[in-house]
């Protein structure tokens, strides 16, 4: 069945955030009156994330859950979400509550006239030297390399028309460059200023080393973009699914 909206949410060791995040995002999407689904991807969590996901799945028919056999990373989690999404538009959002689901309707409004809409955390609530400043440098370099001028490529809150992300073949780490990759299939890319909240539970999975990885990838960005739309045959699987919870099992 085709829906209007699919929300894809990667999770890794976020047991304390699952239920509050679900309440917030369901509270935003329900009043829109549009058919939707929320796809949670448990990326090999070591805590009780999957158990908490089972609770929200049992109480909300809009929820689907994909559990990986082990930790494969955020790119793999998003790729699985894209592959299983049934929505005409796909929203990506971290499940750590730093993105505010209340911003989603404004991004959905903007995607009416664009193919990719990126959140811009203009007032970031992150450490200046280890998170904010490296991000500014990386975004400036990525804008130069890709030709797509964005302030915040790394923001997880984005909205895509399904046809510009479902055909992509991603490789590890490529979630950072989704606007550049998807922009090849639909060139209308824009950004919307969103709020950014401090983390309430758990800890960040990212650090300064990620910025060095971005700089390394910029050297081969052109090749990565080509591979995303013209993939090589016999590429090894990006992830392995251990379990799926969805409607037929209710």
Buried (B, 14 or more C-beta within 10 A) or exposed (E): EEBBBBBBBBBBBBBBBBBEBBEBBBEBBEEEEBBBBBBBBBBBBEEBBBEBBBBBBEEBEBBBBBBBEEBBBBBBBBBBBBBBBBBBBBBBBBBBBBBBBEBBEBBBEBBEEBBBBBBBBEEBEBEEEBBEBBBBEBBEBBBEBBEBEBBBBBBBBBBBBBBBBBBBBBBEBBBBBBBBBBBBBBEBBBBBBBBBEEBEEBEEBEEEEBBEEBEEBBEEBEEBBEBBEEBEEEEEEBBEBEEBBBEEEE
